[in-house]
Amino acid sequence: MRRTVYNEDHESFRQTLRAFIEAEVVPQYDAWLSEGQAPRDFYRKLGELGVFGIEVPEEYGGAGIESFKFQAVISEETARAGVSFGGSGVHVALCLPYLKAYASDEQMKRWMPGFVSGDIMFAIAMTEPGTGSDLAGMKTTAKLSEDGTHYVLNGAKTFITGGVHADRVIVCARTAPPSADDRRFGISLLVVDTKSEGYAVGRKLDKIGLKTSDTAELSFTDVKVPVADLLGEENKGFSYLGQNLPQERLGIAFGAYAQAAAAIRFTKQYVQDRTVFGKSVASFQNTKFELAACQAEVDAAEAVADRALEAHDLGELTAAEAASAKLFCTEVASRVIDRCLQLHGGYGYMNEYPIARLYADNRVNRIYGGTSEVMKMIIAKSMGL
């Protein structure tokens, strides 16, 4: 079926990106996996390619394109090649929307040149060791100094993607106690310079998948954050966090769909090349039926992902629609990738094969950005249940 979500600009970008991945990522990717992260200089190469500036307004050095479709192309092309861009995904997909929505003109002029070039990498720190998804229960505090010039930040965060290489981190912290009728009140967003005294990167976390994505624990001990680095208004941070969730969940849905499509591509090639009992694995009826069933599921996931992508670009994607897309696409991906790994036999369990890495990388899609169970709650509420 012919897709209609992309135009010539998207396809031209796809070809440029595909060539870049083949030249700059694929040859080094095994080394990145062993190291547990992409090298810092790679992010500057992404900046040179223009990846970080696509959605940045022109007055701040970007292309000023208000569309998520280029990020969707990146998801498809990295999945197709069986690679990732390390921990840089949060830089654009998660952090940029907050900066565009809440940063002042002065802040944008100060941060955007480095954001676009890759010289200033951003991450966002929400989750804490003891609170998990309960952001309103966070314990990290930022107390205003007596002279009102800076906040004093204390606390800890965990599961921070991009946290090892980050130059600036959007830290969610409590600047006031929760009110009696709203425990979400009192949270603010501070854009913290990682070179600040008292800021520390703890363990680089050892995950079962997403091995090239640097994920870290962070701690703050009397870190001084200038009031000029407050993002948006004080004590309104919790409401800000919820406004980017539809896009975040769309990104996860699209990434999951792309992984499922890539799994079929890898598996089709494998079963055509692999011989068992004197015949190619592709010649067995079971192989044909399994891949046909997987393709049908991926076709459906593509339609759901494309519909959500179009709705987002039109400014019409609702929280429930984004939750539905994430739930469906991530569940499809988990089934398809599992079945494709089975068709690889024992080799599917070996990390040298892309399907094995996909299997591990895909699992977190049903957890981060809101678990599948949370997605069901959002959908049910939208149904009036």
Secondary structure, 3 states (H helix, E strand, C coil): CCCCCCCHHHHHHHHHHHHHHHHHCHHHHHHHHHHCCCCHHHHHHHHHHCHHHCCCCHHHCCCCCCCCHHHHHHHHHHHHHCCCCHHHHHHHHHHHHHHHHHCCHHHHHHHHHHHHHCCCCEEEECCCCCCCCCHHHCCCEEEECCCCCEEEEEEEEEEEECCCCCCEEEEEEECCCCECCECCCCEEEEEEECCCCCEEEEEECCCCCCCCCCEEEEEEEEEEEEHHHEECCCCEHHHHHHHCHHHHHHHHHHHHHHHHHHHHHHHHHHHHHCEECCEEHHHCHHHHHHHHHHHHHHHHHHHHHHHHHHHHHCCCCCHHHHHHHHHHHHHHHHHHHHHHHHHCHHHHHCCCCHHHHHHHHHHHHHCCCCCHHHHHHHHHHHCCC
